[in-house]
Amino acid sequence: MVFSTEPAWDDAVDQFVKTSESAIVYGDIDQETVLHEGAVRVLANGWVELPTGRLLSPDAVHHIDTQMN
C-alpha cells in the first residue's frame, strides 16, 4: 500500500481560494467602514487573509470590491 505525504484536501481547497491584488474590504453596507485596501486572499472557509498575515472574520466583512485596473 502506498501512502502520500501530501494532504488530500490541498488541491480541492485551492479551487475555492480567491486572490485579488487590488480590493477594498468593507465592514458595512453603506461603504463607510473600510477594513482594508490592497491585496487580499479569501480563504475557502470565508476568512479574509491580508498580506500581513492578519485574518478578518467573515462576520466582520460585509463585502469586498475588487478593483479593475
HELIX and SHEET records of a PDB file:
HELIX    1   1 ASP A   10  ASP A   14  1                                   5    
SHEET    1   A 5 LEU A  55  LEU A  56  0                                        
SHEET    2   A 5 VAL A  48  GLU A  49 -1                                        
SHEET    3   A 5 VAL A  34  VAL A  42 -1                                        
SHEET    4   A 5 LYS A  18  TYR A  26 -1                                        
SHEET    5   A 5 HIS A  63  THR A  66 -1                                        
END                                                                             
